[in-house]
């Protein structure tokens, strides 16, 4: 007869992955609050509804979570898009009070951006994780290079007055902006701000217009991502790919900051404003590359 003690000695409990510690959760929330404050500043001053700031940090936390690591970039893009709905909406109301929102540049461009956002959001849900990450990197790099090389972004001549958007720019450009922005979860400001600069608008006006032009991308993208995920990525504190805890922490930091930052819009010299915009793009590019 076999000795039951030997069987007991050879029995091993299945490995159970350790859950997140209280200290780890507090650190994560604190970091997200800090980046939320930063995204509030960039939303008002640069038209970034959150994507360039929030995608890298949410990606890093999702990558460290075994349950969501395989879909880390999708979670980051989806959460960023959800945050942009609130940030861009809040900043749009703030900019509306300043009188910087020029309706002739908003309509019908915003409608074609919305059309493109539908196409880009659905494409992103089926894209390979690695492809999505490197397209994000390429998108940032090309935008920085174009803005530095093309005349009229960093330095704007005083006699370079505003010029109207053409039909091709409105239709093809708007659809392309919406598709690319929603695919990468970046709101569109990285395309709309350079576009408005090339049309002769000062940075304060160009960045103000970026917020309402980002709203269709954010709303459509958030809705698609919320219903897109299945399996592990939709469990826990997630709605689809959207991480509710991360989104909540980011918004707790961004919303008060938006209310304060809107008071300094227009006081920054135009050239310095443009250079700071490019510096933030470069910082976001480095952050996503080194992960």
C-alpha positions in Angstrom: 0.0 0.0 0.0 1.4 3.4 -0.9 2.1 5.8 1.8 -0.4 8.7 1.7 2.3 11.0 3.3 4.4 10.5 0.1 1.5 11.6 -2.1 0.9 14.6 0.1 4.6 15.5 -0.1 4.6 15.4 -3.9 1.3 17.4 -4.2 1.8 21.0 -5.3 -0.9 23.7 -5.3 -1.3 25.4 -8.7 0.5 28.7 -9.0 -1.7 31.7 -8.4 -0.4 35.0 -9.8 -0.1 37.6 -7.1 -2.7 40.3 -7.2 -1.9 44.0 -7.1 -0.8 45.4 -3.8 -2.4 48.4 -2.1 0.9 50.2 -2.4 1.1 49.4 -6.1 -2.4 50.6 -6.8 -1.8 53.9 -4.9 1.4 54.5 -6.8 -0.4 53.8 -10.1 -3.3 56.2 -9.3 -0.8 58.9 -8.1 1.1 58.7 -11.4 -2.1 58.8 -13.4 -3.3 61.8 -11.5 -0.1 63.6 -12.3 -0.3 62.8 -15.9 -4.0 63.8 -15.8 -2.9 67.3 -14.6 -0.4 67.4 -17.5 -3.0 66.4 -20.0 -5.3 69.2 -18.7 -2.6 71.7 -19.5 -1.9 70.3 -22.9 -5.6 70.1 -23.7 -6.0 73.9 -23.3 -2.6 75.2 -24.5 -2.0 72.7 -27.3 -5.3 71.1 -28.2 -4.1 67.6 -27.1 -7.2 66.0 -25.7 -5.0 63.6 -23.8 -3.7 61.1 -26.4 -0.1 62.1 -26.6 0.2 62.2 -22.8 -2.1 59.4 -21.7 -1.4 56.7 -24.3 2.2 56.1 -23.2 1.5 56.0 -19.5 -1.7 53.8 -19.8 0.2 51.6 -22.2 3.0 51.1 -19.6 0.5 50.1 -16.8 -1.5 47.8 -19.1 1.7 46.1 -20.2 2.6 45.4 -16.6 -0.8 43.8 -16.0 -0.7 40.1 -17.0 -4.5 40.1 -17.6 -4.3 42.9 -20.2 -0.7 42.8 -21.4 -1.6 41.2 -24.7 -3.9 44.1 -25.6 -1.9 46.8 -23.9 -1.9 49.2 -26.8 -5.6 48.7 -27.5 -6.3 49.5 -23.9 -4.1 52.6 -24.0 -5.7 53.9 -27.1 -9.2 53.2 -26.0 -8.8 54.7 -22.5 -7.1 57.8 -24.1 -10.1 58.2 -26.4 -12.6 58.0 -23.5 -10.6 60.6 -21.6 -10.6 62.9 -24.6 -14.4 63.0 -24.8 -14.5 64.8 -21.4 -11.3 66.8 -21.8 -12.0 68.1 -25.3 -15.6 68.9 -24.4 -14.5 70.8 -21.2 -11.8 72.7 -23.1 -14.2 73.5 -26.0 -16.6 75.2 -23.5 -13.7 77.1 -22.0 -12.4 78.2 -25.4 -15.9 79.2 -26.5 -15.9 81.9 -23.7 -12.7 83.4 -25.0 -14.1 83.9 -28.5 -11.3 81.9 -30.2 -13.5 79.3 -31.9 -13.9 80.4 -35.6 -17.0 78.7 -37.1 -15.8 79.0 -40.7 -12.9 76.7 -39.8 -15.1 74.3 -37.8 -17.9 73.5 -40.3 -18.1 71.4 -42.4 -14.6 70.1 -41.5 -15.8 68.6 -38.3 -18.4 66.5 -40.1 -15.8 64.9 -42.4 -13.5 64.3 -39.4 -16.4 62.4 -37.8 -16.8 60.3 -41.0 -13.1 59.4 -40.9 -13.3 58.6 -37.2 -15.9 55.8 -37.9 -13.5 54.2 -40.4 -10.4 54.5 -38.2 -12.0 53.2 -35.0 -13.2 50.0 -36.6 -9.9 49.4 -38.3 -8.0 49.9 -35.0 -10.0 47.1 -33.2 -8.7 44.5 -35.7 -5.2 45.8 -36.1 -2.2 43.9 -34.8 -0.9 45.2 -31.5 2.7 45.7 -32.8 1.5 47.4 -35.9 -0.6 49.9 -33.9 2.3 50.8 -31.7 4.7 51.5 -34.5 2.2 53.4 -36.6 1.8 55.6 -33.5 5.6 56.1 -33.5 5.7 56.8 -37.2 2.8 59.2 -37.0 4.5 61.3 -34.3 7.9 61.3 -36.1 6.5 62.4 -39.5 4.4 65.2 -37.8 7.4 66.6 -36.0 9.6 66.5 -39.2 6.9 68.1 -41.3 6.3 70.9 -38.8 10.0 71.7 -38.5 10.7 71.5 -42.2 7.6 73.3 -43.5 7.7 77.1 -43.3 4.9 78.8 -41.3 4.7 76.6 -38.3 7.5 77.7 -35.9 7.7 81.2 -37.3 4.6 83.0 -38.6 4.9 86.3 -40.6 2.8 89.1 -39.3 1.4 89.7 -42.8 0.4 86.1 -43.1 -3.3 86.5 -42.5 -5.9 83.6 -42.2 -6.8 81.8 -45.4 -10.0 79.8 -46.0 -10.0 76.0 -46.1 -10.4 74.6 -49.7 -12.9 72.0 -50.7 -10.3 69.2 -51.1 -8.7 70.1 -47.7 -12.1 70.0 -46.0 -13.3 66.7 -47.5 -10.2 64.6 -48.1 -8.2 66.2 -45.3 -11.0 66.0 -42.8 -11.7 62.3 -43.5 -8.0 61.5 -43.3 -7.6 63.4 -40.0 -10.5 61.5 -38.5 -9.4 58.1 -39.7 -5.8 58.5 -38.6 -6.6 60.1 -35.2 -9.2 57.6 -34.2 -7.0 54.7 -35.3 -4.2 55.9 -33.0 -6.4 57.4 -30.3 -4.8 60.9 -30.5 -7.7 63.2 -31.1 -6.5 64.8 -34.3 -4.8 67.9 -32.9 -1.5 66.7 -34.3 -2.9 67.2 -37.7 -5.4 70.0 -37.2 -3.0 72.4 -35.5 -0.3 72.2 -38.3 -3.2 72.6 -40.8 -4.5 75.7 -39.1 -0.9 77.1 -38.9 -0.4 76.7 -42.6 -3.7 78.6 -43.1 -2.2 81.5 -41.2 -3.8 81.2 -37.8 -1.9 82.1 -34.6 -1.1 79.2 -32.3 -3.7 80.3 -29.7 -6.5 80.1 -32.3 -5.1 76.9 -33.9 -5.0 75.0 -30.6 -8.4 76.3 -29.6 -9.9 74.9 -32.7 -8.2 71.5 -32.1 -10.5 70.7 -29.2 -14.0 70.8 -30.9 -12.4 69.2 -34.0 -11.2 66.3 -31.8 -14.7 65.7 -30.3 -16.1 63.6 -33.1 -13.0 61.4 -33.0 -13.2 61.0 -29.3 -17.0 60.2 -29.1 -17.0 57.8 -32.0 -13.8 56.1 -31.0 -14.8 55.7 -27.3 -18.2 54.1 -28.4 -16.5 51.6 -30.7 -13.8 50.6 -28.3 -16.3 50.2 -25.4 -18.1 47.5 -27.3 -15.2 46.0 -29.2 -13.2 43.9 -26.7 -14.0 40.3 -25.7 -12.5 38.0 -23.2 -9.9 39.2 -20.7 -9.7 42.7 -21.9 -13.3 43.4 -21.2 -13.3 42.0 -17.6 -12.8 43.7 -14.3 -12.9 47.5 -14.2 -13.0 47.7 -18.0 -15.8 48.5 -20.4 -14.6 47.0 -23.6 -11.0 48.1 -23.9 -11.5 51.2 -21.8 -9.8 51.0 -18.4 -12.3 52.8 -16.1 -9.9 53.2 -13.1 -7.2 54.7 -15.3 -9.7 57.0 -17.1 -11.2 58.2 -13.7 -7.8 59.0 -12.2 -6.7 60.9 -15.4 -9.9 62.9 -15.4 -9.6 63.8 -11.7 -6.2 65.4 -12.5 -7.2 67.0 -15.9 -10.5 68.7 -15.2 -9.4 71.1 -12.4 -6.2 71.9 -14.4 -8.3 72.8 -17.5 -10.3 75.3 -15.5 -7.1 77.0 -14.3 -5.0 76.8 -17.5 -7.6 78.5 -19.7 -6.8 81.8 -17.9 -3.3 81.9 -19.5 -4.3 81.2 -23.1 -3.2 84.0 -25.4 -0.5 85.2 -23.1 2.3 83.0 -24.5 4.4 84.4 -27.4 3.4 82.7 -30.7 6.8 81.3 -31.5 7.4 79.9 -28.0 3.9 78.4 -28.2 4.8 76.6 -31.4 8.2 75.3 -30.2 6.6 74.0 -27.0 4.0 72.2 -29.1 6.8 70.4 -31.0 8.7 69.6 -27.8 5.7 67.8 -26.4 5.3 65.7 -29.5 9.0 64.7 -29.2 8.6 63.8 -25.5 5.6 61.6 -26.4 7.6 59.9 -29.2 10.5 59.1 -26.9 8.1 57.7 -24.2 6.4 55.2 -26.5 9.7 54.1 -28.2 11.6 53.3 -25.1 8.9 51.0 -23.8 
